[in-house]
Amino acid sequence: MTEGRRIAEEYLRLGGKRRVKIDDNQQTVRVWEADPPAAEQFWHDRVEGLEARRRREVEFFLPSINSP
């Protein structure tokens, strides 16, 4: 398991609501619902400061908006 996947799984375990959209090799994160405070703090502390490549790796393991 990669570090990015571990970070994404912990964020989701904390109740994180962000979802990833991957379209034509462009990856973006969407937020429709507010995260619980613990997940929001985790994202701020552990994901926002990552270099772009590592952050994309974490985002890749979020649930996709294209899947149920």
Backbone as XML, in Angstrom:
<?xml version="1.0"?>
<chain id="A" units="angstrom">
  <residue number="1" name="MET">
    <atom name="N" x="0.849" y="-1.172" z="0.000"/>
    <atom name="CA" x="0.000" y="0.000" z="0.000"/>
    <atom name="C" x="0.901" y="1.243" z="0.000"/>
  </residue>
  <residue number="2" name="THR">
    <atom name="N" x="0.552" y="2.206" z="-0.831"/>
    <atom name="CA" x="1.366" y="3.420" z="-0.920"/>
    <atom name="C" x="1.022" y="4.387" z="0.201"/>
  </residue>
  <residue number="3" name="GLU">
    <atom name="N" x="1.924" y="5.320" z="0.443"/>
    <atom name="CA" x="1.678" y="6.353" z="1.455"/>
    <atom name="C" x="0.448" y="7.183" z="1.079"/>
  </residue>
  <residue number="4" name="GLY">
    <atom name="N" x="0.302" y="7.496" z="-0.203"/>
    <atom name="CA" x="-0.862" y="8.262" z="-0.648"/>
    <atom name="C" x="-2.166" y="7.564" z="-0.337"/>
  </residue>
  <residue number="5" name="ARG">
    <atom name="N" x="-2.190" y="6.273" z="-0.560"/>
    <atom name="CA" x="-3.406" y="5.505" z="-0.257"/>
    <atom name="C" x="-3.679" y="5.485" z="1.242"/>
  </residue>
  <residue number="6" name="ARG">
    <atom name="N" x="-2.641" y="5.330" z="2.039"/>
    <atom name="CA" x="-2.820" y="5.332" z="3.499"/>
    <atom name="C" x="-3.399" y="6.663" z="3.972"/>
  </residue>
  <residue number="7" name="ILE">
    <atom name="N" x="-2.886" y="7.754" z="3.427"/>
    <atom name="CA" x="-3.382" y="9.078" z="3.819"/>
    <atom name="C" x="-4.847" y="9.227" z="3.397"/>
  </residue>
  <residue number="8" name="ALA">
    <atom name="N" x="-5.172" y="8.837" z="2.164"/>
    <atom name="CA" x="-6.551" y="8.936" z="1.686"/>
    <atom name="C" x="-7.489" y="8.090" z="2.542"/>
  </residue>
  <residue number="9" name="GLU">
    <atom name="N" x="-7.089" y="6.884" z="2.878"/>
    <atom name="CA" x="-7.943" y="6.012" z="3.691"/>
    <atom name="C" x="-8.157" y="6.575" z="5.084"/>
  </residue>
  <residue number="10" name="GLU">
    <atom name="N" x="-7.141" y="7.180" z="5.665"/>
    <atom name="CA" x="-7.308" y="7.781" z="6.993"/>
    <atom name="C" x="-8.260" y="8.966" z="6.921"/>
  </residue>
  <residue number="11" name="TYR">
    <atom name="N" x="-8.117" y="9.784" z="5.893"/>
    <atom name="CA" x="-9.020" y="10.914" z="5.695"/>
    <atom name="C" x="-10.463" y="10.415" z="5.584"/>
  </residue>
  <residue number="12" name="LEU">
    <atom name="N" x="-10.691" y="9.387" z="4.791"/>
    <atom name="CA" x="-12.038" y="8.840" z="4.634"/>
    <atom name="C" x="-12.532" y="8.204" z="5.931"/>
  </residue>
  <residue number="13" name="ARG">
    <atom name="N" x="-11.650" y="7.551" z="6.662"/>
    <atom name="CA" x="-12.029" y="6.950" z="7.950"/>
    <atom name="C" x="-12.529" y="8.021" z="8.910"/>
  </residue>
  <residue number="14" name="LEU">
    <atom name="N" x="-11.962" y="9.219" z="8.811"/>
    <atom name="CA" x="-12.368" y="10.331" z="9.663"/>
    <atom name="C" x="-13.666" y="10.993" z="9.177"/>
  </residue>
  <residue number="15" name="GLY">
    <atom name="N" x="-14.224" y="10.455" z="8.098"/>
    <atom name="CA" x="-15.506" y="10.950" z="7.595"/>
    <atom name="C" x="-15.386" y="11.965" z="6.471"/>
  </residue>
  <residue number="16" name="GLY">
    <atom name="N" x="-14.205" y="12.061" z="5.848"/>
    <atom name="CA" x="-13.991" y="13.015" z="4.765"/>
    <atom name="C" x="-14.973" y="12.839" z="3.620"/>
  </residue>
  <residue number="17" name="LYS">
    <atom name="N" x="-15.417" y="13.944" z="3.046"/>
    <atom name="CA" x="-16.446" y="13.934" z="2.006"/>
    <atom name="C" x="-15.930" y="14.286" z="0.611"/>
  </residue>
  <residue number="18" name="ARG">
    <atom name="N" x="-14.683" y="14.711" z="0.480"/>
    <atom name="CA" x="-14.175" y="15.112" z="-0.833"/>
    <atom name="C" x="-14.191" y="13.929" z="-1.792"/>
  </residue>
  <residue number="19" name="ARG">
    <atom name="N" x="-14.434" y="14.247" z="-3.078"/>
    <atom name="CA" x="-14.440" y="13.218" z="-4.122"/>
    <atom name="C" x="-13.571" y="13.690" z="-5.263"/>
  </residue>
  <residue number="20" name="VAL">
    <atom name="N" x="-13.007" y="12.761" z="-5.997"/>
    <atom name="CA" x="-12.122" y="13.093" z="-7.109"/>
    <atom name="C" x="-12.884" y="12.977" z="-8.429"/>
  </residue>
  <residue number="21" name="LYS">
    <atom name="N" x="-12.531" y="13.861" z="-9.352"/>
    <atom name="CA" x="-13.045" y="13.792" z="-10.721"/>
    <atom name="C" x="-11.833" y="13.667" z="-11.630"/>
  </residue>
  <residue number="22" name="ILE">
    <atom name="N" x="-11.804" y="12.597" z="-12.410"/>
    <atom name="CA" x="-10.718" y="12.384" z="-13.360"/>
    <atom name="C" x="-11.351" y="12.349" z="-14.752"/>
  </residue>
  <residue number="23" name="ASP">
    <atom name="N" x="-10.944" y="13.300" z="-15.584"/>
    <atom name="CA" x="-11.505" y="13.421" z="-16.914"/>
    <atom name="C" x="-10.401" y="13.862" z="-17.866"/>
  </residue>
  <residue number="24" name="ASP">
    <atom name="N" x="-10.142" y="13.055" z="-18.879"/>
    <atom name="CA" x="-9.084" y="13.358" z="-19.848"/>
    <atom name="C" x="-7.745" y="13.629" z="-19.155"/>
  </residue>
  <residue number="25" name="ASN">
    <atom name="N" x="-7.418" y="12.783" z="-18.207"/>
    <atom name="CA" x="-6.166" y="12.884" z="-17.435"/>
    <atom name="C" x="-6.056" y="14.148" z="-16.597"/>
  </residue>
  <residue number="26" name="GLN">
    <atom name="N" x="-7.152" y="14.873" z="-16.420"/>
    <atom name="CA" x="-7.186" y="16.025" z="-15.515"/>
    <atom name="C" x="-7.879" y="15.565" z="-14.241"/>
  </residue>
  <residue number="27" name="GLN">
    <atom name="N" x="-7.242" y="15.823" z="-13.128"/>
    <atom name="CA" x="-7.749" y="15.362" z="-11.835"/>
    <atom name="C" x="-8.080" y="16.571" z="-10.976"/>
  </residue>
  <residue number="28" name="THR">
    <atom name="N" x="-9.312" y="16.632" z="-10.488"/>
    <atom name="CA" x="-9.714" y="17.700" z="-9.581"/>
    <atom name="C" x="-10.483" y="17.094" z="-8.416"/>
  </residue>
  <residue number="29" name="VAL">
    <atom name="N" x="-10.503" y="17.814" z="-7.310"/>
    <atom name="CA" x="-11.229" y="17.367" z="-6.123"/>
    <atom name="C" x="-12.455" y="18.253" z="-5.961"/>
  </residue>
  <residue number="30" name="ARG">
    <atom name="N" x="-13.576" y="17.623" z="-5.716"/>
    <atom name="CA" x="-14.843" y="18.332" z="-5.542"/>
    <atom name="C" x="-15.306" y="18.196" z="-4.101"/>
  </residue>
  <residue number="31" name="VAL">
    <atom name="N" x="-15.933" y="19.265" z="-3.606"/>
    <atom name="CA" x="-16.466" y="19.267" z="-2.244"/>
    <atom name="C" x="-17.900" y="19.785" z="-2.298"/>
  </residue>
  <residue number="32" name="TRP">
    <atom name="N" x="-18.855" y="18.927" z="-2.001"/>
    <atom name="CA" x="-20.252" y="19.347" z="-1.958"/>
    <atom name="C" x="-20.764" y="19.423" z="-0.520"/>
  </residue>
  <residue number="33" name="GLU">
    <atom name="N" x="-20.186" y="18.638" z="0.342"/>
    <atom name="CA" x="-20.589" y="18.620" z="1.747"/>
    <atom name="C" x="-19.383" y="18.959" z="2.603"/>
  </residue>
  <residue number="34" name="ALA">
    <atom name="N" x="-19.620" y="19.633" z="3.697"/>
    <atom name="CA" x="-18.526" y="19.964" z="4.612"/>
    <atom name="C" x="-18.005" y="18.698" z="5.284"/>
  </residue>
  <residue number="35" name="ASP">
    <atom name="N" x="-16.699" y="18.660" z="5.463"/>
    <atom name="CA" x="-16.081" y="17.560" z="6.199"/>
    <atom name="C" x="-16.362" y="17.701" z="7.683"/>
  </residue>
  <residue number="36" name="PRO">
    <atom name="N" x="-16.416" y="16.578" z="8.398"/>
    <atom name="CA" x="-16.421" y="16.665" z="9.855"/>
    <atom name="C" x="-15.118" y="17.362" z="10.298"/>
  </residue>
  <residue number="37" name="PRO">
    <atom name="N" x="-15.136" y="18.008" z="11.448"/>
    <atom name="CA" x="-13.946" y="18.756" z="11.885"/>
    <atom name="C" x="-12.643" y="17.951" z="11.868"/>
  </residue>
  <residue number="38" name="ALA">
    <atom name="N" x="-12.675" y="16.703" z="12.294"/>
    <atom name="CA" x="-11.446" y="15.897" z="12.336"/>
    <atom name="C" x="-10.905" y="15.651" z="10.932"/>
  </residue>
  <residue number="39" name="ALA">
    <atom name="N" x="-11.793" y="15.363" z="9.976"/>
    <atom name="CA" x="-11.360" y="15.132" z="8.602"/>
    <atom name="C" x="-10.843" y="16.423" z="7.970"/>
  </residue>
  <residue number="40" name="GLU">
    <atom name="N" x="-11.510" y="17.534" z="8.233"/>
    <atom name="CA" x="-11.068" y="18.824" z="7.700"/>
    <atom name="C" x="-9.679" y="19.170" z="8.223"/>
  </residue>
  <residue number="41" name="GLN">
    <atom name="N" x="-9.456" y="18.964" z="9.509"/>
    <atom name="CA" x="-8.144" y="19.253" z="10.097"/>
    <atom name="C" x="-7.075" y="18.323" z="9.518"/>
  </residue>
  <residue number="42" name="PHE">
    <atom name="N" x="-7.417" y="17.053" z="9.360"/>
    <atom name="CA" x="-6.483" y="16.090" z="8.778"/>
    <atom name="C" x="-6.096" y="16.511" z="7.365"/>
  </residue>
  <residue number="43" name="TRP">
    <atom name="N" x="-7.084" y="16.906" z="6.543"/>
    <atom name="CA" x="-6.802" y="17.337" z="5.169"/>
    <atom name="C" x="-5.867" y="18.544" z="5.190"/>
  </residue>
  <residue number="44" name="HIS">
    <atom name="N" x="-6.184" y="19.488" z="6.046"/>
    <atom name="CA" x="-5.363" y="20.700" z="6.154"/>
    <atom name="C" x="-3.931" y="20.356" z="6.584"/>
  </residue>
  <residue number="45" name="ASP">
    <atom name="N" x="-3.792" y="19.508" z="7.577"/>
    <atom name="CA" x="-2.472" y="19.189" z="8.139"/>
    <atom name="C" x="-1.658" y="18.236" z="7.270"/>
  </residue>
  <residue number="46" name="ARG">
    <atom name="N" x="-2.318" y="17.250" z="6.662"/>
    <atom name="CA" x="-1.577" y="16.174" z="6.001"/>
    <atom name="C" x="-1.593" y="16.202" z="4.479"/>
  </residue>
  <residue number="47" name="VAL">
    <atom name="N" x="-2.552" y="16.916" z="3.856"/>
    <atom name="CA" x="-2.679" y="16.852" z="2.398"/>
    <atom name="C" x="-2.366" y="18.191" z="1.731"/>
  </residue>
  <residue number="48" name="GLU">
    <atom name="N" x="-2.911" y="19.262" z="2.239"/>
    <atom name="CA" x="-2.753" y="20.560" z="1.576"/>
    <atom name="C" x="-1.298" y="20.956" z="1.357"/>
  </residue>
  <residue number="49" name="GLY">
    <atom name="N" x="-0.424" y="20.603" z="2.258"/>
    <atom name="CA" x="0.967" y="21.009" z="2.143"/>
    <atom name="C" x="1.857" y="20.094" z="1.312"/>
  </residue>
  <residue number="50" name="LEU">
    <atom name="N" x="1.298" y="19.002" z="0.805"/>
    <atom name="CA" x="2.101" y="18.075" z="0.010"/>
    <atom name="C" x="2.487" y="18.687" z="-1.329"/>
  </residue>
  <residue number="51" name="GLU">
    <atom name="N" x="3.616" y="18.269" z="-1.862"/>
    <atom name="CA" x="3.983" y="18.685" z="-3.220"/>
    <atom name="C" x="2.932" y="18.125" z="-4.177"/>
  </residue>
  <residue number="52" name="ALA">
    <atom name="N" x="2.794" y="18.751" z="-5.340"/>
    <atom name="CA" x="1.708" y="18.445" z="-6.274"/>
    <atom name="C" x="1.610" y="16.962" z="-6.615"/>
  </residue>
  <residue number="53" name="ARG">
    <atom name="N" x="2.716" y="16.313" z="-6.906"/>
    <atom name="CA" x="2.689" y="14.899" z="-7.298"/>
    <atom name="C" x="2.142" y="14.023" z="-6.171"/>
  </residue>
  <residue number="54" name="ARG">
    <atom name="N" x="2.597" y="14.274" z="-4.954"/>
    <atom name="CA" x="2.140" y="13.463" z="-3.814"/>
    <atom name="C" x="0.677" y="13.758" z="-3.490"/>
  </residue>
  <residue number="55" name="ARG">
    <atom name="N" x="0.271" y="15.026" z="-3.633"/>
    <atom name="CA" x="-1.127" y="15.368" z="-3.372"/>
    <atom name="C" x="-2.036" y="14.682" z="-4.393"/>
  </residue>
  <residue number="56" name="ARG">
    <atom name="N" x="-1.646" y="14.666" z="-5.666"/>
    <atom name="CA" x="-2.448" y="13.975" z="-6.690"/>
    <atom name="C" x="-2.582" y="12.487" z="-6.367"/>
  </residue>
  <residue number="57" name="GLU">
    <atom name="N" x="-1.509" y="11.905" z="-5.815"/>
    <atom name="CA" x="-1.581" y="10.492" z="-5.448"/>
    <atom name="C" x="-2.643" y="10.274" z="-4.370"/>
  </residue>
  <residue number="58" name="VAL">
    <atom name="N" x="-2.675" y="11.126" z="-3.364"/>
    <atom name="CA" x="-3.700" y="11.019" z="-2.313"/>
    <atom name="C" x="-5.087" y="11.197" z="-2.932"/>
  </residue>
  <residue number="59" name="GLU">
    <atom name="N" x="-5.249" y="12.239" z="-3.737"/>
    <atom name="CA" x="-6.547" y="12.532" z="-4.348"/>
    <atom name="C" x="-7.039" y="11.378" z="-5.211"/>
  </residue>
  <residue number="60" name="PHE">
    <atom name="N" x="-6.123" y="10.687" z="-5.891"/>
    <atom name="CA" x="-6.484" y="9.573" z="-6.764"/>
    <atom name="C" x="-7.251" y="8.493" z="-6.002"/>
  </residue>
  <residue number="61" name="PHE">
    <atom name="N" x="-6.962" y="8.325" z="-4.726"/>
    <atom name="CA" x="-7.593" y="7.272" z="-3.930"/>
    <atom name="C" x="-8.873" y="7.712" z="-3.232"/>
  </residue>
  <residue number="62" name="LEU">
    <atom name="N" x="-9.330" y="8.934" z="-3.486"/>
    <atom name="CA" x="-10.628" y="9.365" z="-2.981"/>
    <atom name="C" x="-11.721" y="8.727" z="-3.833"/>
  </residue>
  <residue number="63" name="PRO">
    <atom name="N" x="-12.931" y="8.614" z="-3.297"/>
    <atom name="CA" x="-14.025" y="8.091" z="-4.123"/>
    <atom name="C" x="-14.230" y="8.985" z="-5.352"/>
  </residue>
  <residue number="64" name="SER">
    <atom name="N" x="-14.552" y="8.376" z="-6.468"/>
    <atom name="CA" x="-14.759" y="9.105" z="-7.712"/>
    <atom name="C" x="-16.192" y="9.611" z="-7.803"/>
  </residue>
  <residue number="65" name="ILE">
    <atom name="N" x="-16.371" y="10.786" z="-8.411"/>
    <atom name="CA" x="-17.744" y="11.271" z="-8.630"/>
    <atom name="C" x="-18.442" y="10.426" z="-9.697"/>
  </residue>
  <residue number="66" name="ASN">
    <atom name="N" x="-17.687" y="9.627" z="-10.442"/>
    <atom name="CA" x="-18.249" y="8.809" z="-11.495"/>
    <atom name="C" x="-18.711" y="7.434" z="-11.017"/>
  </residue>
  <residue number="67" name="SER">
    <atom name="N" x="-18.503" y="7.141" z="-9.739"/>
    <atom name="CA" x="-18.933" y="5.841" z="-9.226"/>
    <atom name="C" x="-19.958" y="6.048" z="-8.112"/>
  </residue>
  <residue number="68" name="PRO">
    <atom name="N" x="-20.839" y="5.084" z="-7.945"/>
    <atom name="CA" x="-21.899" y="5.227" z="-6.928"/>
    <atom name="C" x="-21.354" y="5.224" z="-5.510"/>
  </residue>
</chain>
